Amino acid sequence: MKYKLLFVCLGNICRSPGAENIMNHLLEERGLTRYISCDSAGTSSYHIGDPPDRRMSITLKNRGLPHQGEARQFTPIDFWDFDLILAMDRSNFRDILALDPSGDHHEKVKLFCEFARHHSLQEVPDPYYGGPDGFEKVADLLHDACEGLLEYLNQQGTVKW
């Protein structure tokens, strides 16, 4: 059975699909797609059905990475469908936990930056209202945290490969 990751931001058009596409690339590159799968979602309903933000798509394309997906909203069912839920910032983290009032699934919700190895930021900044430089910095951070997450999963023995 695959270990399932869910990346979550506000609108599911910049940060979380960026992380999903970067992670999918790393999984394919390392032959790990049979062990781990991932998806992304947003805590809001602002962009349901929309493709990823074109600026993030361009940023990833310039790095030789795909950027696919369609925005969807996080739902309580996701607690049962995913093994690890990765929030891009504290606001998303709180919004996710609010959908689990019993606290049964709190242990599987983490801030994604906890896994960054070379960046000290504690949250992934939202590049939506900024320029191309912000998208580049976010893509660097997402890549770092994806690498760190894979290392963590391997070290913890959570996923055997």
Backbone hydrogen bonds in HBPLUS format (Angstrom, degrees):
<---DONOR---> <-ACCEPTOR-->    atom                        ^
c    i                          cat <-CA-CA->   ^        H-A-AA   ^      H-
h    n   atom  resd res      DA  || num        DHA   H-A  angle D-A-AA Bond
n    s   type  num  typ     dist DA aas  dist angle  dist       angle   num
A0003-TYR N   A0035-TYR O   2.84 MM  32  6.19 168.7  1.86 152.6 151.2     1
A0037-SER N   A0003-TYR O   2.99 MM  34  6.37 155.6  2.05 154.4 158.9     2
A0083-ASP N   A0004-LYS O   2.85 MM  79  5.23 144.0  1.98 132.9 144.3     3
A0084-LEU N   A0004-LYS O   3.24 MM  80  6.64 149.9  2.34 159.1 162.1     4
A0005-LEU N   A0037-SER O   2.89 MM  32  6.26 164.8  1.91 153.3 157.5     5
A0039-ASP N   A0005-LEU O   3.02 MM  34  6.44 138.0  2.20 143.9 156.2     6
A0006-LEU N   A0084-LEU O   2.93 MM  78  6.33 147.7  2.04 159.0 166.5     7
A0086-LEU N   A0006-LEU O   2.73 MM  80  6.02 170.3  1.74 167.9 171.4     8
A0007-PHE N   A0039-ASP O   3.01 MM  32  6.38 165.7  2.03 144.0 145.3     9
A0041-ALA N   A0007-PHE O   2.92 MM  34  6.41 145.1  2.04 158.0 166.1    10
A0008-VAL N   A0086-LEU O   2.84 MM  78  5.93 163.4  1.87 156.3 152.6    11
A0088-MET N   A0008-VAL O   2.92 MM  80  6.11 144.8  2.04 171.7 175.7    12
A0009-CYS N   A0041-ALA O   3.19 MM  32  6.73 151.3  2.27 152.4 156.9    13
A0043-THR N   A0009-CYS O   2.88 MM  34  6.36 142.0  2.02 145.9 157.5    14
A0044-SER N   A0010-LEU O   2.94 MM  34  5.60 160.9  1.97 160.2 155.9    15
A0053-ASP N   A0013-ILE O   2.72 MM  40  5.16 167.4  1.73 135.2 139.5    16
A0018-GLY N   A0014-CYS O   3.08 MM   4  5.92 138.8  2.25 133.5 145.5    17
A0019-ALA N   A0015-ARG O   2.87 MM   4  6.18 158.9  1.91 155.6 160.4    18
A0020-GLU N   A0016-SER O   2.93 MM   4  6.11 161.3  1.96 147.5 153.1    19
A0021-ASN N   A0017-PRO O   2.91 MM   4  6.01 163.7  1.94 146.1 149.7    20
A0022-ILE N   A0018-GLY O   2.94 MM   4  6.12 158.9  1.99 150.6 156.9    21
A0023-MET N   A0019-ALA O   2.83 MM   4  5.94 167.3  1.85 153.3 157.4    22
A0024-ASN N   A0020-GLU O   2.86 MM   4  6.03 161.0  1.90 147.5 153.4    23
A0025-HIS N   A0021-ASN O   3.04 MM   4  6.16 153.3  2.11 139.6 146.4    24
A0026-LEU N   A0022-ILE O   2.98 MM   4  6.32 160.3  2.01 152.0 157.0    25
A0027-LEU N   A0023-MET O   2.81 MM   4  6.04 159.8  1.85 157.5 163.3    26
A0028-GLU N   A0024-ASN O   2.95 MM   4  6.13 161.2  1.99 147.5 152.3    27
A0029-GLU N   A0025-HIS O   2.86 MM   4  5.99 165.4  1.88 152.9 157.6    28
A0030-ARG N   A0026-LEU O   3.04 MM   4  6.12 143.9  2.17 142.1 150.1    29
A0032-LEU N   A0027-LEU O   2.75 MM   5  4.75 164.4  1.77 149.8 149.4    30
A0031-GLY N   A0028-GLU O   3.17 MM   3  5.06 159.7  2.22 101.6 107.8    31
A0035-TYR N   A0032-LEU O   2.92 MM   3  5.38 156.9  1.97 115.6 123.3    32
A0036-ILE N   A0032-LEU O   3.08 MM   4  6.26 153.0  2.16 160.5 169.0    33
A0042-GLY N   A0072-ARG O   2.85 MM  30  6.16 146.0  1.97 146.8 157.9    34
A0074-PHE N   A0042-GLY O   2.67 MM  32  5.50 161.3  1.70 153.4 153.2    35
A0050-ASP N   A0047-HIS O   2.82 MM   3  5.40 163.6  1.85 149.7 151.4    36
A0049-GLY N   A0071-ALA O   2.74 MM  22  4.98 175.0  1.74 136.7 136.1    37
A0071-ALA N   A0050-ASP O   2.77 MM  21  5.28 167.3  1.79 155.8 157.6    38
A0056-MET N   A0053-ASP O   3.12 MM   3  5.52 125.3  2.44 107.2 119.7    39
A0057-SER N   A0053-ASP O   3.00 MM   4  6.30 158.9  2.04 151.9 158.7    40
A0058-ILE N   A0054-ARG O   2.83 MM   4  6.03 155.1  1.89 146.1 151.8    41
A0059-THR N   A0055-ARG O   3.05 MM   4  6.18 157.8  2.10 137.9 144.2    42
A0060-LEU N   A0056-MET O   2.93 MM   4  6.16 166.6  1.95 155.5 157.7    43
A0061-LYS N   A0057-SER O   2.83 MM   4  5.92 157.1  1.88 147.0 154.7    44
A0062-ASN N   A0058-ILE O   2.89 MM   4  6.03 157.2  1.95 150.3 155.3    45
A0063-ARG N   A0060-LEU O   2.94 MM   3  5.05 144.3  2.07 101.0 112.3    46
A0065-LEU N   A0060-LEU O   2.85 MM   5  5.03 162.3  1.89 145.7 141.8    47
A0064-GLY N   A0061-LYS O   2.90 MM   3  4.98 160.9  1.94 109.6 113.8    48
A0078-ASP N   A0075-THR O   2.90 MM   3  5.62 150.6  1.98 122.4 129.9    49
A0079-PHE N   A0076-PRO O   3.08 MM   3  5.64 152.1  2.16 113.4 120.4    50
A0080-TRP N   A0077-ILE O   2.97 MM   3  5.56 138.0  2.15 113.8 123.8    51
A0081-ASP N   A0077-ILE O   3.13 MM   4  6.41 144.7  2.26 143.3 153.8    52
A0082-PHE N   A0078-ASP O   3.09 MM   4  5.88 139.1  2.26 148.0 151.2    53
A0085-ILE N   A0108-LYS O   2.75 MM  23  5.93 174.4  1.76 163.4 163.4    54
A0110-LYS N   A0085-ILE O   2.87 MM  25  6.26 161.5  1.90 166.9 172.8    55
A0087-ALA N   A0110-LYS O   2.79 MM  23  6.11 156.1  1.85 164.2 167.7    56
A0112-PHE N   A0087-ALA O   2.85 MM  25  5.58 173.2  1.85 153.1 153.5    57
A0124-VAL N   A0088-MET O   2.78 MM  36  5.21 171.3  1.79 164.8 164.3    58
A0093-PHE N   A0089-ASP O   2.94 MM   4  6.20 156.5  2.00 149.5 157.2    59
A0094-ARG N   A0090-ARG O   2.88 MM   4  6.12 161.8  1.92 149.7 152.8    60
A0095-ASP N   A0091-SER O   2.97 MM   4  6.22 160.5  2.01 148.5 154.3    61
A0096-ILE N   A0092-ASN O   2.89 MM   4  6.09 153.4  1.96 151.2 157.9    62
A0097-LEU N   A0093-PHE O   3.03 MM   4  6.29 169.4  2.04 153.3 155.9    63
A0098-ALA N   A0094-ARG O   2.92 MM   4  6.08 144.7  2.05 146.2 155.9    64
A0099-LEU N   A0096-ILE O   3.00 MM   3  5.49 148.2  2.11 110.7 119.9    65
A0100-ASP N   A0097-LEU O   2.94 MM   3  5.21 160.0  1.98 113.1 117.3    66
A0103-GLY N   A0100-ASP O   2.91 MM   3  5.43 149.2  2.01 115.9 125.4    67
A0106-HIS N   A0103-GLY O   3.41 MM   3  5.24 166.1  2.43 103.1 107.1    68
A0108-LYS N   A0105-HIS O   3.10 MM   3  5.78 156.5  2.16 120.2 126.5    69
A0109-VAL N   A0106-HIS O   3.12 MM   3  5.48 168.0  2.14 116.0 119.3    70
A0114-GLU N   A0111-LEU O   3.05 MM   3  5.74 161.7  2.08 119.4 125.3    71
A0115-PHE N   A0112-PHE O   3.08 MM   3  6.02 171.3  2.08 127.0 129.7    72
A0116-ALA N   A0113-CYS O   3.10 MM   3  5.12 162.0  2.13 106.1 111.7    73
A0130-GLY N   A0127-PRO O   2.93 MM   3  5.28 164.0  1.96 121.5 126.1    74
A0134-GLY N   A0131-GLY O   3.08 MM   3  5.67 131.3  2.33 114.0 124.8    75
A0136-GLU N   A0132-PRO O   3.00 MM   4  6.34 152.7  2.08 152.1 160.0    76
A0137-LYS N   A0133-ASP O   3.00 MM   4  6.28 161.4  2.04 150.6 155.0    77
A0138-VAL N   A0134-GLY O   2.98 MM   4  6.14 158.1  2.03 144.8 151.0    78
A0139-ALA N   A0135-PHE O   2.90 MM   4  6.05 158.4  1.95 144.9 150.9    79
A0140-ASP N   A0136-GLU O   2.98 MM   4  6.25 154.3  2.05 147.9 154.7    80
A0141-LEU N   A0137-LYS O   3.02 MM   4  6.28 160.6  2.05 147.9 152.8    81
A0142-LEU N   A0138-VAL O   2.81 MM   4  6.03 164.2  1.83 156.8 161.3    82
A0143-HIS N   A0139-ALA O   2.97 MM   4  6.07 160.7  2.01 146.3 151.4    83
A0144-ASP N   A0140-ASP O   3.03 MM   4  6.23 161.4  2.06 148.1 153.2    84
A0145-ALA N   A0141-LEU O   2.91 MM   4  6.15 165.3  1.94 155.2 158.8    85
A0146-CYS N   A0142-LEU O   2.86 MM   4  6.03 152.2  1.94 148.1 156.1    86
A0147-GLU N   A0143-HIS O   2.99 MM   4  6.21 163.6  2.01 151.4 155.4    87
A0148-GLY N   A0144-ASP O   2.93 MM   4  6.18 161.7  1.97 149.3 154.9    88
A0149-LEU N   A0145-ALA O   2.80 MM   4  5.93 149.9  1.89 143.4 151.6    89
A0150-LEU N   A0146-CYS O   3.00 MM   4  6.26 161.6  2.04 151.5 155.4    90
A0151-GLU N   A0147-GLU O   3.04 MM   4  6.30 158.7  2.08 148.4 154.6    91
A0152-TYR N   A0148-GLY O   2.85 MM   4  6.05 156.5  1.90 146.7 153.5    92
A0153-LEU N   A0149-LEU O   2.86 MM   4  6.10 167.1  1.87 156.7 159.3    93
A0154-ASN N   A0150-LEU O   3.04 MM   4  6.18 156.2  2.10 146.1 152.4    94
A0155-GLN N   A0151-GLU O   2.88 MM   4  6.10 166.1  1.90 153.0 157.0    95
A0156-GLN N   A0152-TYR O   2.85 MM   4  5.97 159.3  1.90 156.1 161.4    96
A0158-THR N   A0153-LEU O   3.10 MM   5  5.19 127.3  2.39 149.6 159.0    97
A0157-GLY N   A0154-ASN O   3.14 MM   3  5.17 144.9  2.27  98.4 108.9    98
